[in-house]
Amino acid sequence: MTSSPTSTRASPPLRQRRRPPPDMPTQSTSVERILGFVTESGHTFGTVEVAYETFGTLNADHSNAVLIEHALTGDTHVTEWWAGVVGPGEAIDTNEFFVVCANSLGGCSGTTGPQSLYDDGLPYGSRFPAVTIRDMVRLEHHLTQILGIESWHAVIGGSMGGARALEFGLLDRHKVKKCAVIAAPAFCEADQIAWAMMQERAIELDSDYYSGDYTAVGRFPSQGLGLARQIAHLTYRNDAELNQRFSRRLRSPDYYEVTSYLDHQAKKLTARFDPHSYVVLTRALRDHDVRVGRSHDLTTALAEGCTDNLVVSVSSDRLFPPTQVELLAQNLPGAVTHDVIESDVGHDGFLTETAAISAALESFLHA
């Protein structure tokens, strides 16, 4: 197979950080309302609300805008979950760039999702339609128009956010100058689909789930959501890292340290996330395949994508292994750089290896 010019390299050294000026950039939280949005499944929303945060100031010619796409359980607070990567003086410098992060369609952090009110005044619940990665991105294209941005300097995302960043450029390459896809492939394969299925089943089998209508009956499927998070977390971390970190140590009789760790992860998510949103978004990522509606041939399917690309994989990622991410890099058009971040952490390295991620992004943004 002949592919576009691609270079694969180990993560570059971290550059010297610039000291932020005394005046910190503006931060704001907003909600836009979009009428008559139709999903790929054929559902028409009378109104969709899109919640987003902005950091920094849009320059006169609107050429410094950067869109950051969050992962599955992420939110708009990008300077918190990507601290050390986004902020004043960081790789994505909010003193230099106007950074936008929008909550995904189907989420639970301000954008219309299963807990939003339906026409009868009750939450959508089980009536919330299936949404796709492409639906999320099409909605953000509407947001782009509202913000008056003709072309983003860069669209960047990790994991599910990487799938969104990729689709954003594919839907209209003229709206993106640079695209950075981190720890995400062109499509999910059987192994990822299987892990997703177990997480969905964990929530659906909780007796408090009520097919997604738990709010209407005053319930909350915390056990199912917690178990789903524990299953997912085993794909986010690497087995060698867990073995080295916890070994066979006990916290108390019959209660292992690693079990305590997973219970902690479950409690954190159930305190802040909606179970049906988790199902909706998990299915969207599970079903994502850039070839659908384009071409069975991956190179052809990606041919209309952004022509200045950074693809980043994590060496120990067992959710989206480097070989699967590299397949994306090999088939993208134009200039493509594939950086492999060396990490023992696993998939979560895209969040935790901030120095290496920062170095890759800073080089790319200023190339």
C-alpha positions as CSV (number, residue, x, y, z in Angstrom):
1,M,0.0,0.0,0.0
2,T,1.3,3.4,-0.9
3,S,0.7,6.0,1.8
4,S,1.3,9.7,2.3
5,P,4.7,10.8,3.6
6,T,4.9,9.6,7.2
7,S,7.6,9.8,9.8
8,T,7.6,7.8,13.0
9,R,9.7,8.9,15.9
10,A,10.1,8.6,19.6
11,S,8.7,11.4,21.6
12,P,10.8,14.6,21.2
13,P,12.5,16.4,24.0
14,L,10.5,19.0,25.9
15,R,11.2,22.6,25.0
16,Q,11.8,25.3,27.4
17,R,8.5,26.7,28.6
18,R,7.7,30.3,28.0
19,R,6.9,32.4,31.1
20,P,3.3,33.6,31.0
21,P,2.8,37.4,30.9
22,P,1.3,39.1,33.9
23,D,-2.2,39.4,32.3
24,M,-3.9,36.0,32.3
25,P,-6.1,35.1,29.3
26,T,-9.8,35.3,29.5
27,Q,-11.8,32.2,30.4
28,S,-15.5,31.9,29.8
29,T,-18.3,29.3,29.9
30,S,-21.1,29.5,27.3
31,V,-24.1,27.6,25.9
32,E,-25.3,27.9,22.3
33,R,-28.6,26.7,21.0
34,I,-28.9,25.0,17.6
35,L,-32.3,24.4,16.1
36,G,-33.5,21.4,14.1
37,F,-30.3,19.3,14.4
38,V,-30.8,15.8,12.7
39,T,-28.7,12.8,13.8
40,E,-27.4,10.1,11.5
41,S,-30.0,7.8,13.0
42,G,-32.8,10.2,11.8
43,H,-33.8,11.8,15.0
44,T,-34.5,15.5,14.9
45,F,-33.8,17.7,17.9
46,G,-36.0,20.7,18.2
47,T,-33.2,22.4,20.1
48,V,-29.7,21.2,21.0
49,E,-27.7,23.0,23.6
50,V,-23.9,23.0,23.2
51,A,-21.9,23.8,26.3
52,Y,-18.3,25.0,25.8
53,E,-15.5,26.8,27.5
54,T,-13.0,29.2,25.9
55,F,-9.6,30.1,27.2
56,G,-7.6,33.0,25.8
57,T,-8.5,35.7,23.3
58,L,-9.4,35.3,19.6
59,N,-7.1,37.5,17.5
60,A,-8.3,40.0,14.9
61,D,-8.1,37.6,11.9
62,H,-9.4,34.6,13.9
63,S,-6.3,32.6,13.0
64,N,-5.3,31.5,16.5
65,A,-8.3,29.2,17.4
66,V,-7.6,25.7,18.7
67,L,-10.4,23.2,19.3
68,I,-9.7,20.5,21.9
69,E,-11.9,17.4,21.9
70,H,-12.3,15.6,25.2
71,A,-12.3,11.9,25.9
72,L,-15.3,9.7,26.8
73,T,-15.9,10.9,30.3
74,G,-14.1,14.2,29.9
75,D,-15.7,17.7,30.0
76,T,-15.1,21.3,29.0
77,H,-12.6,22.0,31.8
78,V,-9.6,21.2,29.6
79,T,-7.1,23.2,31.7
80,E,-7.9,20.8,34.6
81,W,-7.9,17.4,33.0
82,W,-5.0,18.3,30.7
83,A,-3.1,20.5,33.2
84,G,0.5,20.8,32.1
85,V,-0.5,20.7,28.4
86,V,-3.1,23.5,28.2
87,G,-2.8,26.8,30.0
88,P,-0.7,30.0,30.2
89,G,2.8,29.2,29.0
90,E,2.0,25.5,28.3
91,A,2.4,23.7,24.9
92,I,-1.2,24.8,24.0
93,D,-0.5,28.3,25.3
94,T,-3.7,30.1,26.2
95,N,-1.7,33.4,26.1
96,E,-1.1,32.6,22.4
97,F,-4.1,30.6,21.3
98,F,-7.9,30.9,21.7
99,V,-8.7,27.5,23.0
100,V,-12.3,26.0,22.8
101,C,-13.5,22.8,24.4
102,A,-17.1,21.7,23.9
103,N,-19.0,19.0,25.7
104,S,-20.0,16.2,23.3
105,L,-23.5,15.6,22.2
106,G,-25.0,12.9,24.5
107,G,-22.8,14.0,27.4
108,C,-23.7,15.2,30.8
109,S,-21.7,18.4,31.2
110,G,-24.1,20.9,29.7
111,T,-24.6,19.7,26.1
112,T,-27.9,18.0,25.3
113,G,-27.8,14.4,26.6
114,P,-30.0,11.7,28.2
115,Q,-30.7,13.9,31.3
116,S,-31.8,16.9,29.3
117,L,-35.6,17.5,29.4
118,Y,-37.8,16.2,26.7
119,D,-41.0,17.9,25.4
120,D,-43.0,16.4,28.3
121,G,-40.7,17.9,31.0
122,L,-39.1,14.6,31.9
123,P,-35.5,13.6,31.0
124,Y,-35.0,11.9,27.6
125,G,-33.8,8.8,29.3
126,S,-34.4,5.8,27.1
127,R,-35.8,8.1,24.4
128,F,-32.4,9.7,23.8
129,P,-31.4,8.7,20.2
130,A,-28.2,6.9,19.2
131,V,-25.6,9.4,18.3
132,T,-22.3,8.9,16.4
133,I,-18.9,10.5,16.5
134,R,-19.8,12.1,13.2
135,D,-23.0,13.6,14.9
136,M,-20.9,15.1,17.6
137,V,-18.5,16.7,15.1
138,R,-21.3,18.0,12.8
139,L,-22.7,19.8,15.8
140,E,-19.3,21.3,16.5
141,H,-19.2,22.5,12.9
142,H,-22.3,24.5,13.7
143,L,-20.5,25.9,16.8
144,T,-17.6,26.8,14.5
145,Q,-19.9,28.9,12.4
146,I,-21.5,30.6,15.4
147,L,-18.0,31.5,16.7
148,G,-17.1,33.1,13.4
149,I,-14.1,30.8,12.9
150,E,-13.5,30.0,9.2
151,S,-10.6,27.7,10.0
152,W,-9.1,26.3,13.2
153,H,-5.4,26.6,13.6
154,A,-5.6,23.0,15.0
155,V,-8.1,20.5,16.2
156,I,-6.7,18.2,18.9
157,G,-8.1,15.2,20.8
158,G,-7.2,12.1,22.7
159,S,-9.0,8.7,22.8
160,M,-12.6,9.4,21.9
161,G,-11.5,13.0,21.4
162,G,-9.0,11.8,18.9
163,A,-11.8,10.1,16.9
164,R,-13.7,13.4,17.0
165,A,-10.6,15.4,15.9
166,L,-10.1,13.0,13.0
167,E,-13.7,13.2,11.9
168,F,-13.7,17.0,12.2
169,G,-11.2,17.3,9.4
170,L,-12.8,14.6,7.3
171,L,-16.1,16.5,7.3
172,D,-14.4,19.6,6.0
173,R,-10.7,19.8,5.6
174,H,-10.9,23.6,4.9
175,K,-12.0,24.2,8.5
176,V,-8.8,22.6,9.9
177,K,-5.2,23.6,9.2
178,K,-3.6,21.0,11.6
179,C,-5.1,17.9,13.1
180,A,-3.6,16.0,16.1
181,V,-5.0,12.5,16.8
182,I,-3.7,11.1,20.1
183,A,-4.2,7.4,21.2
184,A,-7.1,6.8,18.8
185,P,-7.4,4.7,15.6
186,A,-9.4,5.1,12.4
187,F,-11.9,2.5,13.5
188,C,-12.6,0.2,16.5
189,E,-11.9,-3.5,16.1
190,A,-13.3,-6.7,17.7
191,D,-11.3,-6.4,20.9
192,Q,-12.4,-2.8,21.6
193,I,-16.0,-3.7,20.7
194,A,-15.9,-6.6,23.2
195,W,-14.6,-4.4,26.0
196,A,-17.4,-1.8,25.2
197,M,-20.0,-4.5,25.2
198,M,-19.0,-5.6,28.8
199,Q,-19.3,-2.1,30.1
200,E,-22.7,-1.5,28.5
201,R,-23.9,-4.8,29.9
202,A,-22.7,-3.9,33.4
203,I,-24.9,-0.8,33.4
204,E,-27.9,-2.4,31.6
205,L,-28.0,-5.3,34.1
206,D,-28.1,-3.1,37.1
207,S,-31.7,-3.4,38.5
208,D,-31.8,0.4,39.0
209,Y,-31.1,1.2,35.3
210,Y,-34.7,0.9,34.1
211,S,-33.6,0.9,30.4
212,G,-32.2,4.4,31.0
213,D,-35.3,5.9,32.7
214,Y,-33.9,5.6,36.3
215,T,-34.3,9.4,37.0
216,A,-38.0,9.3,36.3
217,V,-38.4,6.6,39.0
218,G,-35.9,8.1,41.5
219,R,-33.1,5.6,41.0
220,F,-29.5,5.6,40.0
221,P,-27.6,2.6,38.7
222,S,-24.4,3.3,40.6
223,Q,-23.3,-0.3,40.9
224,G,-23.5,-0.8,37.1
225,L,-21.7,2.4,36.3
226,G,-19.0,1.7,38.8
227,L,-18.4,-1.8,37.4
228,A,-18.4,-0.4,33.9
229,R,-15.7,2.1,34.9
230,Q,-13.6,-0.7,36.5
231,I,-13.8,-2.7,33.3
232,A,-12.8,0.3,31.3
233,H,-10.0,1.2,33.6
234,L,-8.3,-2.2,33.0
235,T,-8.0,-1.1,29.4
236,Y,-6.8,2.4,30.3
237,R,-3.8,1.1,32.4
238,N,-1.2,-1.5,31.4
239,D,-0.9,-4.9,33.1
240,A,2.8,-4.5,33.8
241,E,2.1,-1.1,35.4
242,L,-0.6,-2.5,37.7
243,N,1.6,-5.5,38.7
244,Q,4.5,-3.2,39.6
245,R,2.3,-0.7,41.3
246,F,0.2,-3.0,43.4
247,S,1.7,-6.5,43.3
248,R,-0.3,-8.9,45.6
249,R,-0.4,-6.5,48.5
250,L,-3.5,-6.5,50.7
251,R,-5.2,-3.4,52.2
252,S,-7.1,-5.6,54.6
253,P,-7.9,-9.4,54.8
254,D,-9.3,-10.5,51.4
255,Y,-9.1,-7.0,50.1
256,Y,-6.3,-6.3,47.6
257,E,-4.7,-3.0,47.0
258,V,-5.6,-3.2,43.3
259,T,-9.2,-3.9,44.3
260,S,-9.2,-0.8,46.4
261,Y,-7.8,1.2,43.5
262,L,-10.5,0.1,41.2
263,D,-13.2,0.8,43.8
264,H,-11.8,4.3,44.1
265,Q,-12.0,4.8,40.3
266,A,-15.6,3.6,40.4
267,K,-16.7,5.9,43.2
268,K,-15.0,8.9,41.5
269,L,-17.0,8.4,38.2
270,T,-20.4,7.6,39.8
271,A,-20.1,10.9,41.7
272,R,-19.9,13.0,38.5
273,F,-21.2,11.1,35.5
274,D,-24.5,10.0,34.1
275,P,-24.9,6.2,33.4
276,H,-27.0,6.5,30.3
277,S,-24.6,9.1,28.9
278,Y,-21.8,6.5,29.5
279,V,-23.8,4.0,27.4
280,V,-24.6,6.5,24.6
281,L,-20.9,7.6,24.3
282,T,-19.5,4.2,24.7
283,R,-21.6,3.0,21.8
284,A,-20.6,6.0,19.7
285,L,-16.9,5.2,20.1
286,R,-17.5,1.4,19.7
287,D,-19.3,2.0,16.3
288,H,-16.8,4.6,15.0
289,D,-15.3,3.7,11.6
290,V,-14.1,6.4,9.3
291,R,-14.8,4.1,6.3
292,V,-18.5,4.1,6.8
293,G,-20.2,6.1,4.1
294,R,-16.8,6.7,2.4
295,S,-14.9,3.7,1.2
296,H,-13.9,0.2,2.3
297,D,-10.3,1.2,1.4
298,L,-8.8,3.1,4.3
299,T,-6.5,5.4,2.2
300,T,-9.5,6.4,0.1
301,A,-11.7,6.9,3.1
302,L,-9.1,9.3,4.6
303,A,-8.2,11.1,1.4
304,E,-10.3,14.2,2.1
305,G,-8.9,14.6,5.6
306,C,-6.6,17.3,7.0
307,T,-3.2,17.4,5.2
308,D,-1.0,18.4,8.2
309,N,-1.3,15.7,10.7
310,L,0.2,14.6,14.0
311,V,-0.6,11.1,15.2
312,V,0.5,10.0,18.7
313,S,0.4,6.6,20.2
314,V,1.4,5.3,23.6
315,S,3.9,2.4,23.6
316,S,2.1,0.4,26.3
317,D,-1.5,1.2,25.2
318,R,-3.6,-2.0,25.3
319,L,-6.9,-0.3,24.4
320,F,-5.7,1.2,21.1
321,P,-2.3,-0.4,20.5
322,P,0.5,1.5,18.6
323,T,0.2,-0.8,15.6
324,Q,-3.5,0.1,15.2
325,V,-2.8,3.8,15.6
326,E,0.1,3.6,13.2
327,L,-2.3,2.2,10.6
328,L,-4.1,5.5,10.7
329,A,-0.9,7.4,10.3
330,Q,0.1,5.4,7.3
331,N,-3.1,6.2,5.5
332,L,-3.6,9.8,6.2
333,P,-3.0,12.3,3.3
334,G,-0.4,15.0,3.2
335,A,2.3,15.4,5.9
336,V,2.0,13.0,8.8
337,T,4.2,12.6,11.8
338,H,3.7,9.6,14.1
339,D,5.1,10.1,17.6
340,V,5.3,7.1,19.9
341,I,5.2,8.1,23.5
342,E,7.3,5.7,25.7
343,S,5.3,5.0,28.8
344,D,4.5,2.1,31.2
345,V,1.1,3.6,32.1
346,G,-0.9,2.4,29.1
347,H,-3.7,4.2,27.3
348,D,-4.0,6.8,30.1
349,G,-0.5,7.9,29.1
350,F,-2.2,10.5,26.8
351,L,-3.3,12.2,30.0
352,T,-0.5,11.5,32.4
353,E,2.7,11.8,30.2
354,T,2.2,15.6,30.0
355,A,5.9,16.4,29.2
356,A,6.1,14.1,26.2
357,I,2.6,15.0,24.9
358,S,3.5,18.7,25.4
359,A,6.7,18.4,23.4
360,A,5.0,16.7,20.5
361,L,2.2,19.2,20.4
362,E,4.3,22.3,20.8
363,S,6.6,21.2,17.9
364,F,3.5,20.5,15.8
365,L,1.6,23.7,16.5
366,H,4.6,25.9,15.7
367,A,5.9,23.9,12.7
